[in-house]
Amino acid sequence: MLALLAAYSGDNGNTWKGFDFEIMSRLHEHGFISDPMNRNKSVWLTDEGLERGRQIAER
């Protein structure tokens, strides 16, 4: 999931949050994304989340 978020994010790490809420919550708990419990339709990947997601996507 993190690879998908990173692959479809903008250069600034902003990405759509329309994925399974439980998974999004876990990614937030691990510090990879901003809190998904908001009114926005997107979340922000942290620097670590963006880097790690791109590494996974490259495999």
N, C-alpha and C positions, 0 to 999 in steps of 0.2 A: 504494500500500500504506500509506503514512504517513497518508493521509486516512482510510482505513478504521480503522486503529489509533486515531486521534484520535477519530473519530466514535463508536466503541464503547468508549472509555475512560471510566472514572469521573472525577469531578471532580479526583481526585488524580493522574491520568495512568496508573493501573493498567489494563492491557489484556491480553486473551488472546493467547498467542503461537503459536497453532496454524496459522501460515502458513508458506510456503516458507522453509526455514532459510537458504538462500543470500541471499535478500532481507533477512531479519531480521539476518543478519550484516553486510550492507552498511549497513543503517540504524544499527547499533551503531557501525560504523567511522566513520560521519559524525557520530556524537554525538547521534543523535535518540532512541535507546532505550538502556536498560540492557543488560548482557550477556545475550543469550538462552541462553547455555550454562549453565544451572542446572537444578535439580530442580523449580523452580516451574513452574506452567502459565501463568504470566503474566510480563510485562515491564513496566517503568516507562518512560513517555515522559519525556524530559528537558523542561525548560521550553521550550527551542527546538523540540523535536520536537512537543510538544503545540500550540504556537502555529502552527507552520508547517503541521502536519497539518490543523488547523481552518481555516486560510486556504485550503488546497487544497480541502477538502471543501465550502467555501462557494461555490466557482465553479460 
